[in-house]
Amino acid sequence: MLVEGARRSGGRGSPAAGLRYLLDATVQELSGLNGMGPAKVAQIKAALELGRRLASPGVRPTVKSPRDVADLVMERMRYLDREHFQVVLLNTRNQVLGVELVSVGTLSSSVVHPREVFKAALRRSAAAIILVHNHPSGDPTPSPEDVGLTRRLSQGGHLLGVEVLDHVVIGDGCFVSLREREGF
């Protein structure tokens, strides 16, 4: 019915032409259609935008180095006042599927459970993950606990078939890669 109304209001030909009208129409133009109030217009415009985003192929960043990971998360994590532990989820081509928050801790620690780390990876069918957390002090030097956690999570990933590629610790404008530093 809405597509028919749009077609009568200036769209031409097929239902696709009516949909094209809806995409191109302004909020004011849609509000002028019979039965279209502000809430309905907002719903339609939002649904069309979501459809457009789903239909267009998104460019996913590719991770080739710890620097790529740091560039991806640095500005969001460098000024946090508590430790945040996140997981960067990667596909088989090391393209980023997403970044998931696993845990928010205190000023100097964060409790991280392996089931929470790998839950997101399994849900998104990630082939590999990169562990990331910040040090609110600004000094990214890994603690012995960071190294131990990384080794345990790497072992768990091996059992699950999800490779842990690295653990990057974010400081204030700097970072440390545990793979490069510890060779885990």
C-alpha positions as CSV (number, residue, x, y, z in Angstrom):
1,M,0.0,0.0,0.0
2,L,2.8,2.4,0.9
3,V,4.7,1.6,-2.3
4,E,1.5,2.1,-4.3
5,G,1.0,5.5,-2.6
6,A,4.6,6.3,-3.4
7,R,4.2,5.2,-7.0
8,R,1.1,7.4,-7.4
9,S,3.0,10.3,-5.8
10,G,5.7,10.4,-8.4
11,G,7.3,6.9,-8.5
12,R,7.1,5.3,-11.9
13,G,6.4,1.7,-13.1
14,S,7.5,-1.2,-11.0
15,P,7.4,-1.7,-7.2
16,A,11.2,-1.1,-7.3
17,A,10.5,2.4,-8.6
18,G,8.1,3.0,-5.7
19,L,10.9,1.8,-3.3
20,R,13.3,4.1,-5.1
21,Y,10.9,7.0,-4.4
22,L,10.8,6.1,-0.7
23,L,14.6,6.1,-0.6
24,D,14.9,9.4,-2.3
25,A,11.9,11.2,-0.7
26,T,12.5,13.7,2.0
27,V,10.8,13.5,5.4
28,Q,8.5,16.3,4.4
29,E,7.5,14.6,1.1
30,L,6.7,11.3,3.0
31,S,4.7,13.2,5.6
32,G,2.5,14.6,2.8
33,L,1.3,11.0,1.9
34,N,-2.0,10.0,3.3
35,G,-1.7,8.3,6.8
36,M,2.0,9.1,7.2
37,G,2.7,10.8,10.5
38,P,6.2,11.7,11.9
39,A,6.6,8.4,13.7
40,K,5.7,6.2,10.7
41,V,8.0,8.3,8.4
42,A,10.9,7.9,10.9
43,Q,10.3,4.1,11.0
44,I,10.3,3.9,7.2
45,K,13.4,6.0,6.8
46,A,15.2,4.0,9.5
47,A,14.2,0.7,7.9
48,L,15.3,1.9,4.4
49,E,18.7,3.0,5.8
50,L,19.3,-0.3,7.5
51,G,18.4,-2.1,4.3
52,R,20.9,0.1,2.4
53,R,23.6,-0.6,4.8
54,L,23.0,-4.4,4.7
55,A,22.9,-4.4,0.9
56,S,26.2,-2.4,0.5
57,P,29.4,-4.4,0.9
58,G,31.2,-3.0,3.9
59,V,34.9,-2.6,3.9
60,R,36.4,-4.6,6.8
61,P,39.8,-3.6,8.1
62,T,42.4,-6.2,7.8
63,V,44.9,-6.9,10.7
64,K,48.4,-7.6,9.5
65,S,50.4,-6.4,12.6
66,P,50.0,-5.3,16.2
67,R,50.1,-1.7,14.9
68,D,46.8,-2.4,13.0
69,V,45.2,-3.6,16.2
70,A,46.4,-0.6,18.1
71,D,45.1,1.8,15.4
72,L,41.8,0.0,15.6
73,V,41.2,0.4,19.3
74,M,43.7,3.0,20.6
75,E,41.5,6.1,20.6
76,R,38.6,4.2,22.4
77,M,40.8,2.6,25.0
78,R,43.7,4.9,25.9
79,Y,41.9,7.2,28.3
80,L,39.7,4.6,30.0
81,D,39.9,4.8,33.8
82,R,39.5,1.1,34.4
83,E,40.8,-2.0,32.6
84,H,38.7,-3.0,29.7
85,F,39.4,-6.4,28.1
86,Q,38.2,-6.8,24.5
87,V,38.5,-9.4,21.8
88,V,39.1,-8.5,18.1
89,L,37.3,-11.2,16.1
90,L,38.9,-12.1,12.7
91,N,37.8,-14.2,9.7
92,T,40.1,-16.5,7.8
93,R,41.6,-13.5,5.9
94,N,42.3,-11.6,9.2
95,Q,39.5,-9.2,8.4
96,V,37.8,-7.7,11.5
97,L,34.4,-9.2,12.1
98,G,34.0,-7.1,15.3
99,V,35.4,-6.0,18.6
100,E,33.7,-7.4,21.6
101,L,33.9,-6.2,25.2
102,V,34.6,-9.1,27.5
103,S,35.2,-7.6,30.9
104,V,35.5,-4.2,32.7
105,G,37.7,-4.4,35.8
106,T,39.3,-2.0,38.2
107,L,42.1,0.4,38.0
108,S,44.7,-2.4,37.9
109,S,43.0,-5.6,37.0
110,S,40.2,-7.3,35.1
111,V,38.7,-10.7,35.7
112,V,38.6,-12.6,32.4
113,H,36.9,-15.9,32.0
114,P,37.8,-18.0,29.0
115,R,34.2,-18.9,28.3
116,E,33.4,-15.2,27.9
117,V,36.4,-14.7,25.6
118,F,35.5,-17.5,23.3
119,K,31.7,-17.1,23.5
120,A,31.8,-14.1,21.1
121,A,34.3,-15.8,18.8
122,L,32.2,-18.9,18.5
123,R,29.0,-16.9,18.1
124,R,30.5,-14.9,15.2
125,S,32.3,-17.9,13.7
126,A,35.7,-16.2,14.1
127,A,38.7,-18.1,12.8
128,A,41.1,-16.2,15.1
129,I,41.1,-13.6,17.8
130,I,43.4,-11.0,19.2
131,L,43.1,-10.2,22.9
132,V,43.3,-6.5,23.8
133,H,43.2,-4.6,27.1
134,N,44.3,-1.3,28.4
135,H,46.4,-0.2,31.3
136,P,44.8,3.0,32.8
137,S,48.2,4.0,34.1
138,G,49.2,4.6,30.5
139,D,52.2,2.2,30.7
140,P,51.5,-0.8,28.5
141,T,54.2,-3.0,30.1
142,P,52.5,-6.5,30.5
143,S,52.2,-7.9,34.0
144,P,53.1,-11.5,34.8
145,E,49.3,-12.0,35.1
146,D,48.9,-10.7,31.5
147,V,51.4,-13.2,30.2
148,G,49.9,-16.1,32.2
149,L,46.4,-15.3,31.0
150,T,47.6,-15.1,27.4
151,R,49.1,-18.5,27.6
152,R,46.0,-20.0,29.1
153,L,43.7,-18.4,26.5
154,S,46.0,-19.6,23.7
155,Q,45.7,-23.2,24.9
156,G,41.9,-22.8,25.2
157,G,41.8,-21.4,21.7
158,H,43.8,-24.3,20.4
159,L,41.3,-26.8,21.8
160,L,38.4,-24.9,20.3
161,G,39.9,-24.3,16.9
162,V,40.1,-20.5,17.4
163,E,43.7,-19.3,17.1
164,V,44.8,-16.5,19.5
165,L,47.1,-14.5,17.3
166,D,48.3,-11.9,19.8
167,H,47.5,-10.0,23.0
168,V,48.0,-6.2,22.6
169,V,48.2,-4.1,25.8
170,I,47.1,-0.5,25.2
171,G,48.7,2.4,27.0
172,D,48.5,6.2,26.5
173,G,49.5,6.5,22.9
174,C,51.6,3.4,23.0
175,F,51.1,-0.4,23.0
176,V,52.9,-3.7,23.5
177,S,52.4,-6.9,21.6
178,L,52.8,-9.9,23.8
179,R,53.5,-12.1,20.8
180,E,56.5,-9.8,19.8
181,R,57.7,-9.4,23.4
182,E,57.1,-12.8,24.9
183,G,56.9,-15.0,21.8
184,F,53.9,-17.0,23.2
